[in-house]
Amino acid sequence: MEAQRKRYDADFKRNAVRLVEEQGRKAGEVAKNLGVGADTL
């Protein structure tokens, strides 16, 4: 049985990138708070 990949909508992606780029937060911190892996960002 194959695992399904979770899909994230464009808003989720934009907001995650904004948290890192504009607010200067670390990608790992943002990923943890959003419940995704750091490699996902």
PEKAHU-V314603 format. One line per field, one symbol per residue. ss: DSSP state (H for helix, E for strand, L for the rest). burial: b if it has 24 or more other C-alpha atoms within 12 Angstrom, else e. A space follows every 50 residues. Layout:
# PEKAHU-V314603
ss=???
burial=???
This chain:
# PEKAHU-V314603
ss=LLLLLLLLLHHHHHHHHHHHHLLLLLHHHHHHHHLLLHHHL
burial=eeeeeeeeeeeeeeebbeeeeeeeeebeebeeeeeeeeeeb
